[in-house]
Amino acid sequence: MDYLSKKLSFILILFFFIQTGWAKFILIPMDENQTNHLKAYGIVYKALQNHIKVKWLLNYRGGSFLLPYDDDIKEECQIRNVSFEIISDNEAFNILKEISSPSKNQEAVTLEKAPKIAVYSPKDKMPWDDAVTMVLTYAEIPYDVVYDKEVLSDKLLEYDWLHLHHEDFTGQYGRFYAAYRTAPWYIERKNTLEKLAKELGFQKVSQLKLAVAKKIRDYVVGGGFMFAMCSATDSFDIALAADGVDICEPMFDGDPSEPNYQEKLDYSKCFAFQNFTLEANPMVYEFSDIDTTRKRNIPKETDYFELNNFSAKWDPVPTMLTQNHTMMIKGFMGQTTAFDRKLIKPNIIILAENKINGEARYIHGIKGKGMFTFYGGHDPEDYSHRVGDPKTELELHPNSPGYRLILNNVLFPAAKKKKKKT
């Protein structure tokens, strides 16, 4: 960094203090000393709602937060059992000065505005059916639930951040046919979706879900932030690749699939994946070979994935998304557990992976003016969550590193936009 750049950084630090009145500050540590990492994100969100700008200190004590002293925020920290430190303006100044040093792989990113959050999910789902809605509720971060009607009527334009519940955008009802086709919940769900499709002017559920996927695609291309987990990741890309191609068997849509549908897929329409092969047997609980669930042979005791390191100053986006108090995250299963690295497009950033198994667990990319993140697995604190299993009690996992990755994405749209350095 040259003299002019150093001087500019110092001036920006001074400006931050002038704006905040040279008062005391609240430091919310996010290292091992934090009592409740998950609720800390809710504290930051509340500060943003109250028009308090927050500094996200990337790679400093686990991605800590620094904000001007506020009595309400202090009280909320105490109520929610979130660890915090009250520091002087001089201490805060020295922290920011240290972070600005070219020798430190750290950066202070300003969070400016609380993002408006939407969760794409069936309205009858309970919060514990999905890790994101569960952690948002636990962290006390507000969100709205939207589904097909809202998406098709362009309601997504009202939101900054969208999460896709564990949806099947291919219209195959989650590929649950083999195990659950006689289960009352499966039959009811199928009937409900078929009724909704007709109500919205579609002959098939697959056609409805494709239209929804394309609206979500347009939302991202227009500048939205999208986060998806488990089967919503690969089924979303598969639906886009199969636009205009019938890949559904008769038990899903009433007529046979199109001959040679595999050769008709258009991978250029996908966000993250390419060259994948669809699972042709409808009795197999799998969409394609993107997912590594059936390929992996890892004992639960040694099932971990590792966060990758990024330059905080040069690559603040992936750095924000990987902030944590540990680099090793324990694995967890899902219908889509992880992604075969060989089938990921070369422009996609691998945020976390299991290199030994050749699988990516957490990936990020740009689409148009917007961004998306895909996270494999169902529930970071339930190794093999199955239909009917009891919900995870997050009160027992307030420091979950796997859930922290979700909340990094929630705060990400609040960051002040900054051009990438060249």
C-alpha positions as CSV (number, residue, x, y, z in Angstrom):
1,M,0.0,0.0,0.0
2,D,1.5,3.4,-1.0
3,Y,1.6,6.6,1.1
4,L,-1.6,8.0,-0.4
5,S,-3.5,4.9,0.3
6,K,-2.3,4.7,3.9
7,K,-3.3,8.4,4.4
8,L,-6.7,7.8,2.9
9,S,-7.3,4.7,5.2
10,F,-6.3,6.8,8.2
11,I,-8.7,9.6,7.2
12,L,-11.6,7.1,6.7
13,I,-10.9,5.8,10.3
14,L,-11.0,9.3,11.6
15,F,-14.2,10.0,9.8
16,F,-15.8,7.0,11.4
17,F,-15.0,8.3,14.8
18,I,-16.2,11.9,13.9
19,Q,-19.5,10.4,12.7
20,T,-20.0,8.5,15.9
21,G,-19.3,11.5,18.2
22,W,-16.0,10.1,19.7
23,A,-18.0,8.2,22.2
24,K,-17.5,4.8,23.8
25,F,-18.0,1.7,21.7
26,I,-19.4,-1.8,22.0
27,L,-17.3,-4.6,20.7
28,I,-19.1,-7.9,20.2
29,P,-16.4,-10.6,20.1
30,M,-17.0,-13.6,17.8
31,D,-14.1,-15.8,18.8
32,E,-14.2,-18.6,21.4
33,N,-15.1,-16.0,24.1
34,Q,-18.5,-15.4,22.7
35,T,-21.3,-16.9,24.9
36,N,-23.9,-16.9,22.1
37,H,-22.6,-16.5,18.5
38,L,-26.0,-17.0,16.9
39,K,-27.9,-14.4,18.9
40,A,-25.0,-11.9,18.3
41,Y,-26.1,-11.7,14.7
42,G,-29.6,-10.7,15.9
43,I,-28.0,-8.0,18.0
44,V,-26.2,-6.6,14.9
45,Y,-29.4,-6.8,12.9
46,K,-31.3,-4.9,15.6
47,A,-28.6,-2.2,15.6
48,L,-29.0,-1.8,11.8
49,Q,-32.8,-1.6,12.2
50,N,-32.1,1.3,14.7
51,H,-30.0,3.0,12.0
52,I,-26.7,2.3,13.8
53,K,-23.9,1.5,11.4
54,V,-21.8,-1.5,12.4
55,K,-18.2,-2.3,11.6
56,W,-17.8,-6.0,10.7
57,L,-14.1,-6.8,11.6
58,L,-13.2,-9.5,9.2
59,N,-10.7,-12.0,10.5
60,Y,-10.4,-10.1,13.8
61,R,-11.4,-12.3,16.7
62,G,-13.6,-14.6,14.6
63,G,-15.2,-11.8,12.7
64,S,-16.2,-9.5,15.6
65,F,-18.6,-6.5,15.4
66,L,-17.8,-2.9,16.5
67,L,-20.5,-0.3,16.9
68,P,-21.0,3.0,18.7
69,Y,-22.2,2.7,22.3
70,D,-25.9,2.5,22.7
71,D,-27.9,1.8,25.9
72,D,-30.6,-0.2,24.1
73,I,-28.0,-2.4,22.3
74,K,-26.1,-2.9,25.6
75,E,-29.4,-4.0,27.3
76,E,-30.3,-6.3,24.4
77,C,-26.9,-8.0,24.7
78,Q,-27.5,-8.6,28.4
79,I,-31.0,-9.9,27.8
80,R,-29.9,-12.3,25.0
81,N,-26.8,-13.4,26.9
82,V,-24.5,-12.1,24.1
83,S,-20.9,-11.3,25.3
84,F,-19.8,-7.8,24.7
85,E,-17.1,-5.4,25.7
86,I,-17.4,-1.6,26.3
87,I,-14.2,0.0,25.0
88,S,-13.0,3.5,24.7
89,D,-12.8,5.5,21.5
90,N,-9.0,5.2,21.7
91,E,-9.2,1.4,22.0
92,A,-11.6,1.2,19.1
93,F,-9.3,3.5,17.0
94,N,-6.3,1.3,17.7
95,I,-8.3,-1.8,16.6
96,L,-9.3,-0.2,13.3
97,K,-5.8,1.1,12.8
98,E,-4.3,-2.4,13.4
99,I,-6.8,-3.9,11.0
100,S,-6.0,-1.4,8.3
101,S,-2.3,-2.4,8.2
102,P,-1.3,-4.0,4.9
103,S,0.5,-6.7,6.9
104,K,-2.8,-7.9,8.4
105,N,-5.2,-10.2,6.5
106,Q,-8.1,-8.2,8.1
107,E,-10.6,-5.6,7.0
108,A,-13.3,-3.5,8.5
109,V,-16.5,-3.6,6.5
110,T,-19.3,-1.1,7.2
111,L,-22.8,-2.6,7.6
112,E,-25.3,0.1,6.8
113,K,-28.9,-1.1,6.5
114,A,-30.9,-4.1,7.8
115,P,-31.7,-6.2,4.8
116,K,-35.3,-7.2,4.2
117,I,-35.5,-11.0,4.3
118,A,-37.8,-13.4,2.5
119,V,-37.9,-17.2,2.9
120,Y,-39.4,-19.1,0.0
121,S,-41.3,-21.9,1.7
122,P,-44.8,-23.5,1.8
123,K,-46.9,-21.5,4.2
124,D,-47.8,-24.6,6.3
125,K,-44.2,-25.5,7.1
126,M,-43.0,-25.0,10.6
127,P,-39.8,-23.1,11.4
128,W,-38.0,-26.2,12.5
129,D,-38.5,-27.8,9.1
130,D,-35.7,-25.7,7.8
131,A,-32.4,-24.7,9.3
132,V,-32.6,-21.1,8.0
133,T,-36.0,-20.3,9.4
134,M,-35.0,-22.0,12.6
135,V,-31.9,-19.9,13.1
136,L,-33.5,-16.7,12.0
137,T,-36.2,-17.3,14.7
138,Y,-33.6,-18.1,17.3
139,A,-31.4,-15.1,16.5
140,E,-34.6,-12.9,16.5
141,I,-34.1,-11.7,13.0
142,P,-37.5,-11.0,11.2
143,Y,-38.4,-12.5,7.9
144,D,-41.4,-12.9,5.6
145,V,-42.6,-16.2,4.1
146,V,-43.3,-16.1,0.3
147,Y,-44.2,-18.9,-2.0
148,D,-45.3,-19.4,-5.6
149,K,-48.0,-16.8,-5.8
150,E,-45.8,-14.1,-4.3
151,V,-42.9,-15.0,-6.5
152,L,-44.9,-15.0,-9.7
153,S,-46.5,-11.6,-8.8
154,D,-43.0,-10.1,-8.5
155,K,-43.1,-9.7,-4.7
156,L,-39.4,-10.6,-4.5
157,L,-38.6,-7.1,-5.7
158,E,-39.5,-5.9,-2.2
159,Y,-36.7,-7.9,-0.6
160,D,-32.9,-7.7,-0.3
161,W,-32.2,-11.4,0.5
162,L,-34.0,-14.6,-0.4
163,H,-33.6,-18.0,1.1
164,L,-34.9,-21.1,-0.8
165,H,-36.4,-23.7,1.5
166,H,-35.6,-27.3,0.7
167,E,-37.7,-27.1,-2.4
168,D,-37.8,-29.4,-5.5
169,F,-37.9,-27.1,-8.5
170,T,-38.1,-30.0,-10.9
171,G,-41.7,-30.9,-10.0
172,Q,-40.8,-34.4,-8.8
173,Y,-42.1,-33.8,-5.2
174,G,-38.7,-34.2,-3.7
175,R,-38.1,-37.6,-5.2
176,F,-39.8,-39.1,-2.2
177,Y,-42.0,-41.4,-4.3
178,A,-40.2,-44.7,-3.5
179,A,-40.4,-44.4,0.3
180,Y,-43.4,-42.2,0.9
181,R,-45.8,-42.4,-2.0
182,T,-48.5,-44.0,0.3
183,A,-47.9,-41.6,3.2
184,P,-50.7,-39.2,3.9
185,W,-48.4,-36.2,4.0
186,Y,-47.0,-37.0,0.6
187,I,-50.4,-37.5,-1.0
188,E,-51.7,-34.3,0.5
189,R,-48.6,-32.4,-0.6
190,K,-48.9,-33.6,-4.2
191,N,-52.6,-32.8,-4.3
192,T,-52.0,-29.3,-2.9
193,L,-49.3,-28.5,-5.4
194,E,-51.3,-29.8,-8.3
195,K,-54.2,-27.6,-7.2
196,L,-51.9,-24.6,-6.9
197,A,-50.5,-25.2,-10.3
198,K,-53.9,-25.2,-12.0
199,E,-55.0,-22.2,-9.9
200,L,-52.0,-20.3,-11.3
201,G,-52.6,-21.3,-14.9
202,F,-50.2,-24.3,-15.3
203,Q,-51.0,-27.8,-16.4
204,K,-48.2,-29.4,-14.4
205,V,-46.4,-28.8,-11.2
206,S,-43.1,-29.0,-13.1
207,Q,-44.2,-26.1,-15.3
208,L,-45.1,-24.0,-12.2
209,K,-41.8,-24.7,-10.5
210,L,-39.9,-23.8,-13.6
211,A,-41.7,-20.5,-13.9
212,V,-40.9,-19.8,-10.2
213,A,-37.2,-20.8,-10.7
214,K,-37.0,-18.3,-13.7
215,K,-38.5,-15.5,-11.6
216,I,-35.9,-16.2,-8.9
217,R,-33.2,-16.2,-11.5
218,D,-34.4,-12.8,-12.7
219,Y,-34.4,-11.5,-9.1
220,V,-30.8,-12.5,-8.7
221,V,-29.7,-11.2,-12.1
222,G,-31.4,-7.9,-11.2
223,G,-29.3,-7.5,-8.1
224,G,-30.8,-9.7,-5.4
225,F,-29.0,-12.0,-3.0
226,M,-30.1,-15.7,-2.9
227,F,-29.1,-18.4,-0.4
228,A,-30.2,-22.0,-0.8
229,M,-29.5,-25.2,1.1
230,C,-29.9,-28.9,0.5
231,S,-32.1,-29.9,-2.5
232,A,-33.0,-26.3,-3.4
233,T,-29.5,-26.0,-4.7
234,D,-29.2,-28.7,-7.4
235,S,-32.9,-28.9,-8.2
236,F,-32.9,-25.2,-9.0
237,D,-30.1,-25.5,-11.5
238,I,-31.6,-28.7,-12.9
239,A,-34.9,-27.0,-13.5
240,L,-33.2,-24.1,-15.4
241,A,-31.1,-26.5,-17.5
242,A,-34.3,-28.5,-18.4
243,D,-36.3,-25.5,-19.5
244,G,-38.6,-26.8,-22.2
245,V,-37.6,-30.4,-21.6
246,D,-39.9,-33.0,-19.9
247,I,-37.6,-34.9,-17.4
248,C,-40.5,-36.1,-15.2
249,E,-41.8,-39.7,-15.2
250,P,-45.6,-40.5,-15.2
251,M,-45.9,-40.8,-11.4
252,F,-44.9,-37.2,-11.1
253,D,-46.7,-35.4,-14.0
254,G,-49.0,-38.0,-15.6
255,D,-47.1,-38.6,-18.9
256,P,-43.7,-40.1,-19.9
257,S,-40.5,-38.2,-19.8
258,E,-39.1,-36.9,-23.1
259,P,-36.8,-39.3,-25.0
260,N,-33.1,-38.5,-24.7
261,Y,-33.8,-35.7,-22.3
262,Q,-30.3,-35.9,-20.9
263,E,-28.8,-34.7,-24.2
264,K,-31.2,-31.8,-24.3
265,L,-30.1,-30.1,-21.1
266,D,-28.6,-26.6,-21.4
267,Y,-26.0,-26.2,-18.8
268,S,-25.4,-22.6,-19.8
269,K,-28.6,-21.7,-18.0
270,C,-27.3,-23.0,-14.7
271,F,-26.0,-20.9,-11.9
272,A,-23.3,-23.2,-10.5
273,F,-23.2,-26.6,-12.1
274,Q,-22.4,-28.2,-15.5
275,N,-22.1,-31.5,-17.2
276,F,-24.2,-33.3,-14.7
277,T,-26.2,-36.5,-15.3
278,L,-29.7,-36.8,-14.1
279,E,-30.9,-39.8,-12.1
280,A,-33.3,-41.6,-14.5
281,N,-34.7,-44.1,-12.0
282,P,-37.7,-42.5,-10.2
283,M,-37.3,-45.0,-7.4
284,V,-33.9,-43.5,-6.4
285,Y,-33.9,-40.7,-3.9
286,E,-31.6,-38.5,-5.9
287,F,-31.8,-35.8,-8.6
288,S,-28.4,-36.2,-10.3
289,D,-24.7,-36.9,-9.8
290,I,-24.2,-33.3,-8.5
291,D,-24.8,-34.6,-5.0
292,T,-22.2,-36.7,-3.4
293,T,-24.4,-38.5,-0.8
294,R,-24.2,-41.9,-2.4
295,K,-20.6,-41.5,-3.4
296,R,-19.1,-40.7,0.0
297,N,-17.7,-43.2,2.4
298,I,-16.9,-41.1,5.5
299,P,-17.6,-42.2,9.1
300,K,-19.6,-39.7,11.1
301,E,-16.8,-39.3,13.6
302,T,-14.4,-38.0,10.9
303,D,-16.9,-36.2,8.7
304,Y,-15.7,-32.6,8.6
305,F,-15.2,-29.9,6.0
306,E,-12.8,-27.0,6.0
307,L,-13.4,-23.3,5.3
308,N,-11.0,-21.8,2.7
309,N,-8.9,-18.7,3.4
310,F,-9.4,-15.5,1.4
311,S,-7.8,-12.1,1.4
312,A,-9.9,-9.8,3.5
313,K,-8.7,-6.7,1.7
314,W,-8.8,-8.0,-1.8
315,D,-11.7,-10.5,-1.5
316,P,-14.0,-9.2,1.2
317,V,-17.1,-11.0,-0.1
318,P,-15.9,-14.6,0.4
319,T,-14.2,-13.5,3.5
320,M,-17.5,-12.2,5.0
321,L,-19.2,-15.4,4.1
322,T,-16.6,-17.6,5.8
323,Q,-16.2,-15.7,9.1
324,N,-16.1,-18.1,12.0
325,H,-14.4,-19.1,15.2
326,T,-13.1,-22.3,13.7
327,M,-12.0,-23.4,10.3
328,M,-13.2,-27.0,10.7
329,I,-16.9,-27.6,10.5
330,K,-18.5,-30.9,11.4
331,G,-20.3,-32.5,8.5
332,F,-24.1,-33.1,8.2
333,M,-26.2,-34.9,5.7
334,G,-29.1,-33.9,3.5
335,Q,-30.9,-35.0,0.3
336,T,-28.1,-32.9,-1.2
337,T,-25.2,-33.3,1.1
338,A,-22.4,-31.8,-0.9
339,F,-21.4,-31.0,-4.5
340,D,-19.1,-33.0,-6.8
341,R,-16.3,-30.6,-7.5
342,K,-15.9,-31.9,-11.0
343,L,-19.4,-30.6,-11.9
344,I,-19.0,-27.1,-10.5
345,K,-18.4,-24.3,-13.1
346,P,-14.9,-22.8,-13.0
347,N,-16.1,-19.3,-12.1
348,I,-17.7,-20.5,-8.8
349,I,-15.9,-19.8,-5.6
350,I,-15.5,-22.8,-3.3
351,L,-16.0,-21.4,0.2
352,A,-15.6,-24.7,2.1
353,E,-14.8,-28.3,1.0
354,N,-13.8,-31.7,2.0
355,K,-10.7,-32.1,-0.3
356,I,-10.1,-35.8,0.5
357,N,-13.6,-36.6,-0.7
358,G,-13.5,-34.2,-3.7
359,E,-16.7,-32.4,-2.6
360,A,-17.6,-28.8,-2.1
361,R,-19.9,-28.0,0.8
362,Y,-20.4,-24.3,0.5
363,I,-20.1,-22.3,-2.8
364,H,-20.7,-18.8,-4.0
365,G,-21.1,-17.0,-7.3
366,I,-22.2,-13.9,-9.2
367,K,-25.2,-13.9,-11.6
368,G,-25.8,-10.6,-13.4
369,K,-25.9,-7.9,-10.8
370,G,-26.7,-10.3,-8.0
371,M,-25.0,-13.0,-6.0
372,F,-25.9,-16.5,-4.7
373,T,-24.6,-19.0,-2.2
374,F,-25.3,-22.7,-2.1
375,Y,-24.8,-24.7,1.2
376,G,-25.1,-28.5,1.2
377,G,-26.9,-30.5,3.9
378,H,-30.1,-30.1,5.9
379,D,-29.3,-29.2,9.5
380,P,-25.8,-28.3,10.7
381,E,-26.5,-29.7,14.2
382,D,-28.4,-32.9,13.1
383,Y,-26.1,-35.2,11.3
384,S,-28.7,-37.2,9.4
385,H,-32.1,-35.4,9.8
386,R,-35.0,-37.6,8.4
387,V,-38.7,-37.1,7.9
388,G,-40.4,-37.0,11.2
389,D,-37.3,-36.5,13.3
390,P,-37.6,-34.0,16.2
391,K,-36.5,-30.5,15.7
392,T,-33.1,-29.2,16.7
393,E,-33.1,-27.1,19.8
394,L,-30.7,-24.3,19.0
395,E,-30.6,-23.4,22.7
396,L,-28.3,-26.4,23.0
397,H,-26.1,-25.1,20.1
398,P,-25.6,-21.3,20.6
399,N,-22.1,-21.4,19.2
400,S,-22.7,-23.6,16.2
401,P,-20.1,-22.8,13.5
402,G,-22.3,-24.5,10.9
403,Y,-25.2,-22.2,11.6
404,R,-22.9,-19.2,11.7
405,L,-22.3,-19.7,8.0
406,I,-26.0,-19.2,7.4
407,L,-26.1,-16.0,9.4
408,N,-23.0,-14.6,7.6
409,N,-25.2,-14.7,4.5
410,V,-28.1,-12.9,6.2
411,L,-25.9,-9.9,7.1
412,F,-24.0,-9.9,3.8
413,P,-26.4,-7.7,1.9
414,A,-26.1,-5.0,4.6
415,A,-22.5,-4.4,3.7
416,K,-21.5,-1.1,2.1
417,K,-20.9,-1.8,-1.6
418,K,-17.2,-1.5,-2.5
419,K,-15.5,-1.9,-5.8
420,K,-13.1,-4.8,-6.0
421,K,-9.5,-3.6,-6.0
422,T,-7.5,-4.1,-9.2
